[in-house]
């Protein structure tokens, strides 16, 4: 007979689930609002790319900061404080008149996102040790579900005649409610300290193992193609003379493809971890990229975006799962390697594509340069699966 879940676990699960849905909406919001941000602050594509690059870099700072704070403060306290700071930062974004004042609040939200996502994973991992993989995969699904709300929410406000900054005001109010809810319902967690020797042992070993190098390369190219979509797909659709409605819907369809893939991963993870099945997914993503860029009209926009989302949506957990199965003792190293690769790739997608857009005369031409990165992702993942085959 299955044990009844304790009330504290229910509260932790619900609290983190609500937070991840919200952070999912925040994570891809910049891409959805990028055309409006550029028009309001008169930013070039390079400047917009730098803004996105700083955003993803601030996420890394937040993840690092959370690891340090977790040695001093309780996890629930950090989680509540991060939500409270985010509420204030979004309120500031709503009223900031210039990019110089807008950027610090924008970066602060990126830091708080890094803190919240890292602490959320820790809360779930410590609270559900027997079902850790399934619960973390479920968080990934919830995060993606929240991501779909970003372009749809932006579209709804636009059709309602609201100014684009209104979305920040809405998020400020929702994060205020989240902070209050977490303060009331999130259980008090014990202090968890880790010695410096343990931390050093967990994070050493990169570059000594070829499979970790290939894992990092997979993360690099995965981050590039994923964040090229997250950051520039709305701008690309507008550059291709699609309507604002079509551009936001195309973004939502791409995210829906990711959601479907991640839901499948929860139930058939073992099948998807087979190298051939994963390569089929990446082949679909490459096909979707070609259809999106070179196909005519709205249907190529819809089909291409869905195939890209479906093809790459499950690659992160699949790659990480293979690495952990191959070398269970280096799970933390594998996780850090893949994550840092993805973040480095996001910098390429933001800064390089932004610079390229200015050099080539627009986002439309620059976005067509993403196809080689899909090919490199396919090659690096194929080499990684061969190296980790048993």
C-alpha positions in Angstrom: 0.0 0.0 0.0 1.4 3.4 -1.0 2.3 5.7 1.9 0.2 8.9 2.2 2.3 12.0 1.3 2.9 14.2 4.4 1.3 17.6 4.5 4.7 19.3 4.4 5.6 17.6 1.1 2.3 18.7 -0.4 2.9 22.3 0.6 6.5 22.2 -0.7 5.4 20.6 -4.0 2.6 23.1 -4.6 4.7 26.1 -3.6 7.6 25.2 -5.9 5.1 24.3 -8.7 3.4 27.7 -8.6 6.8 29.4 -8.5 8.1 27.5 -11.5 5.0 28.2 -13.6 5.6 31.9 -13.0 9.3 31.7 -13.7 8.6 29.9 -16.9 6.6 32.9 -18.0 9.4 35.2 -17.0 12.2 33.1 -18.6 11.0 33.6 -22.2 9.4 37.0 -21.7 12.3 39.0 -23.1 12.0 37.4 -26.5 8.2 38.0 -26.6 8.7 41.7 -25.8 12.0 42.3 -27.6 10.5 44.2 -30.5 8.7 46.5 -28.1 11.8 47.0 -26.0 13.9 47.8 -29.0 11.3 50.3 -30.3 10.8 52.0 -27.0 14.5 52.4 -26.1 15.7 52.7 -29.8 18.1 49.7 -29.4 20.1 48.2 -32.3 20.0 44.4 -32.7 23.5 44.2 -31.1 22.4 46.2 -28.1 19.3 44.1 -27.7 21.5 41.0 -28.0 23.8 42.3 -25.3 20.8 42.9 -23.0 19.7 39.3 -23.4 23.3 38.1 -22.9 23.5 40.0 -19.6 20.1 38.5 -18.6 21.3 34.9 -19.1 24.6 35.8 -17.4 22.7 37.1 -14.4 21.0 33.7 -14.1 24.4 32.1 -13.6 25.2 34.7 -10.9 21.9 33.9 -9.2 22.7 30.1 -9.3 26.1 30.7 -7.7 24.7 33.1 -5.2 22.0 30.6 -4.1 24.7 27.9 -3.4 26.4 30.3 -1.1 23.3 31.5 0.6 22.1 27.9 1.2 25.0 27.4 3.5 23.9 30.3 5.7 20.1 30.6 5.4 17.2 28.2 5.2 16.0 27.3 1.7 12.4 28.5 2.4 13.7 31.9 3.5 15.8 32.3 0.4 12.8 31.3 -1.8 10.5 33.9 -0.2 13.1 36.7 -0.3 13.8 36.0 -4.0 10.1 36.3 -4.8 9.7 39.5 -2.8 12.7 41.1 -4.6 11.2 40.1 -7.9 7.9 41.7 -7.1 9.7 45.0 -6.5 11.9 44.7 -9.5 9.0 44.1 -11.9 7.2 47.2 -10.4 10.4 49.2 -11.2 10.4 47.9 -14.8 6.9 49.3 -15.3 8.0 52.9 -14.6 11.6 53.1 -15.7 11.9 55.8 -18.4 15.3 54.9 -19.9 17.4 51.9 -20.7 20.0 52.9 -18.1 17.5 52.6 -15.4 15.6 49.7 -16.9 18.7 47.5 -17.2 19.6 47.1 -13.5 16.1 46.0 -12.5 16.1 43.7 -15.5 19.4 42.1 -14.4 18.2 41.8 -10.8 15.2 39.7 -12.0 17.6 37.5 -13.9 19.6 37.0 -10.7 16.5 36.2 -8.7 15.4 33.7 -11.3 18.8 31.9 -11.0 18.3 31.9 -7.2 14.7 30.6 -7.3 15.2 27.9 -9.9 18.3 26.5 -8.1 16.6 26.6 -4.7 13.4 25.2 -6.1 15.3 22.2 -7.4 17.0 21.8 -4.0 13.7 21.9 -2.2 12.1 19.3 -4.4 15.3 17.1 -4.4 15.6 17.1 -0.6 11.8 16.6 0.0 11.3 13.7 -2.5 14.5 11.6 -2.4 12.7 8.4 -3.6 11.0 10.2 -6.6 13.6 12.8 -7.3 13.9 12.3 -11.1 10.2 12.2 -11.7 9.5 15.3 -9.6 12.3 17.3 -11.2 11.0 16.3 -14.7 7.6 17.4 -13.6 9.0 20.8 -12.7 10.5 21.1 -16.2 7.0 20.5 -17.6 5.5 23.1 -15.3 8.2 25.6 -16.3 7.5 25.0 -19.9 3.7 25.4 -19.3 4.4 28.8 -17.8 6.6 29.7 -20.7 3.7 29.2 -23.1 1.8 31.8 -21.1 4.3 34.6 -21.9 3.6 35.1 -25.6 -0.1 34.4 -25.1 -0.2 36.9 -22.3 1.6 39.5 -24.3 -0.8 38.9 -27.2 -3.8 39.2 -25.0 -2.7 42.5 -23.5 -1.8 43.8 -26.9 -5.2 42.9 -28.3 -6.8 44.5 -25.3 -5.1 47.8 -26.1 -2.7 47.8 -23.1 0.8 49.2 -23.3 3.5 46.5 -23.4 4.9 47.4 -20.0 1.6 46.4 -18.4 2.8 42.8 -18.5 5.5 43.8 -16.0 2.9 45.3 -13.7 0.8 42.1 -13.9 3.8 40.0 -13.0 4.7 42.3 -10.1 1.3 41.7 -8.6 1.4 38.0 -9.1 4.9 37.7 -7.5 3.6 39.8 -4.6 0.9 37.2 -4.1 3.4 34.4 -4.5 5.7 35.9 -1.8 2.8 36.2 0.6 1.7 32.6 -0.2 5.2 31.2 0.3 5.5 33.1 3.6 2.3 31.5 4.9 2.4 28.0 3.4 6.0 27.0 2.6 7.3 24.8 5.5 10.4 25.8 7.4 13.4 23.8 6.2 16.4 22.8 8.2 19.8 24.4 7.6 21.9 22.3 5.2 25.6 22.9 5.2 28.2 21.3 3.0 31.9 21.3 3.6 34.2 22.9 1.1 36.0 19.6 0.6 32.7 18.0 -0.5 31.9 20.8 -2.8 35.3 20.7 -4.4 35.1 16.9 -4.9 31.7 17.3 -6.6 32.8 20.0 -9.1 36.2 18.6 -10.1 36.9 16.5 -13.1 35.8 18.5 -16.2 38.1 18.1 -19.3 39.6 14.9 -17.8 36.8 12.8 -19.4 36.0 13.0 -23.1 32.3 12.3 -22.4 32.1 15.5 -20.3 33.7 17.5 -23.1 31.1 16.2 -25.6 28.4 16.8 -23.0 29.5 20.4 -22.7 29.6 20.8 -26.5 26.0 19.4 -26.7 24.9 21.9 -24.1 26.7 24.7 -26.0 24.9 24.1 -29.3 21.6 23.2 -27.5 21.7 26.6 -25.7 22.5 28.3 -29.0 19.5 26.9 -30.9 17.1 27.1 -28.0 17.9 30.7 -27.1 17.9 31.8 -30.7 14.3 30.7 -30.7 13.5 32.2 -27.3 15.2 35.5 -28.0 14.6 36.2 -31.7 11.7 34.1 -33.1 9.2 36.9 -32.6 11.5 39.4 -34.2 12.2 37.0 -37.1 8.5 36.5 -37.8 8.0 40.2 -37.9 11.0 40.6 -40.2 9.3 38.0 -42.5 6.3 40.3 -42.7 4.1 38.2 -40.4 1.6 40.0 -38.2 2.2 40.6 -34.5 -0.5 38.0 -33.6 1.1 35.4 -35.9 4.6 36.1 -34.4 3.4 35.6 -30.8 1.4 32.5 -31.7 4.4 31.0 -33.5 6.4 31.5 -30.3 3.7 29.8 -28.3 3.6 26.9 -30.8 7.3 26.4 -30.5 7.0 26.3 -26.7 4.0 23.9 -27.0 6.3 21.5 -29.0 8.8 21.6 -26.1 6.0 20.9 -23.6 4.8 17.8 -25.5 8.4 16.5 -25.6 8.9 17.1 -21.9 5.7 15.4 -20.9 6.7 12.4 -23.0 10.0 12.4 -21.2 8.3 12.0 -17.8 6.6 8.8 -19.0 9.0 7.2 -21.5 12.4 8.6 -20.4 14.1 5.2 -20.8 13.1 4.8 -24.4 14.1 8.4 -25.3 17.5 7.9 -23.7 18.3 5.4 -26.5 20.7 7.2 -28.7 18.9 6.5 -32.0 15.6 7.8 -30.7 17.2 11.1 -29.5 18.9 11.5 -32.8 15.6 11.2 -34.5 14.3 14.0 -32.4 17.2 16.3 -33.3 16.7 15.4 -37.0 13.1 16.6 -36.6 14.4 19.9 -35.1 16.8 20.4 -38.0 13.9 19.7 -40.5 11.8 22.2 -38.6 14.5 24.9 -38.8 14.8 24.4 -42.6 11.0 24.6 -43.0 10.8 27.7 -40.7 13.5 29.6 -42.6 12.8 28.5 -46.2 9.2 27.5 -46.3 6.5 29.9 -47.5 3.8 31.5 -45.4 2.2 30.9 -42.0 2.0 27.1 -42.2 5.8 26.8 -42.5 6.0 29.2 -39.5 3.7 26.9 -37.5 5.1 23.6 -38.6 8.7 24.6 -38.3 8.3 26.0 -34.8 6.5 23.0 -33.5 9.1 20.6 -34.9 11.9 22.6 -33.4 10.3 22.7 -30.0 9.4 19.0 -30.1 12.9 18.1 -31.4 15.0 19.9 -28.8 12.6 20.0 -25.8 13.7 16.8 -24.2 17.4 16.8 -25.1 18.6 18.4 -21.8 17.1 15.8 -19.5 18.0 13.0 -21.9 21.6 14.1 -22.2 21.9 14.6 -18.4 20.3 11.2 -17.7 22.7 9.4 -20.0 25.7 11.2 -18.4 24.5 10.2 -14.9 23.9 6.6 -15.9 27.3 6.4 -17.5 29.2 7.8 -14.4 26.8 8.0 -11.4 29.6 9.3 -9.2 30.0 12.5 -11.3 26.4 13.5 -11.4 27.0 17.0 -10.1 29.9 17.5 -12.5 27.7 16.4 -15.4 24.9 18.7 -14.4 27.1 21.7 -14.0 28.9 21.0 -17.3 25.7 20.7 -19.3 24.1 23.8 -17.7 27.2 26.0 -18.3 27.3 24.8 -21.9 23.7 25.8 -22.4 24.3 29.2 -20.8 27.4 29.8 -23.0 25.2 28.9 -26.0 22.6 31.4 -24.9 25.3 34.1 -25.1 26.1 33.1 -28.7 22.4 33.2 -29.6 21.9 36.7 -28.0 25.1 38.6 -28.7 26.4 37.0 -31.9 23.0 36.9 -33.7 22.3 40.4 -32.6 25.6 41.6 -34.0 25.1 39.6 -37.1 21.7 41.2 -37.6 23.2 44.6 -37.7 25.9 43.4 -40.1 23.5 41.7 -42.5 20.8 44.2 -42.4 18.2 42.7 -40.2 17.1 39.8 -37.9 15.6 37.9 -40.9 19.0 37.3 -42.5 20.8 36.7 -39.2 18.3 34.1 -38.1 19.0 32.0 -41.2 22.5 31.5 -39.8 21.1 29.2 -37.1 20.9 26.1 -39.3 24.7 25.3 -38.9 24.2 25.2 -35.1 21.4 22.6 -35.5 23.8 20.5 -37.5 26.5 20.9 -34.9 24.1 19.9 -32.2 23.2 16.8 -34.0 26.8 15.9 -34.5 27.9 16.6 -31.0 25.0 14.7 -29.5 25.7 11.7 -31.8 29.3 11.6 -30.6 28.2 12.0 -27.0 25.8 9.0 -27.3 28.5 6.9 -28.9 30.9 7.8 -26.1 28.4 6.9 -23.3 27.1 3.7 -25.0 27.5 0.6 -22.8 
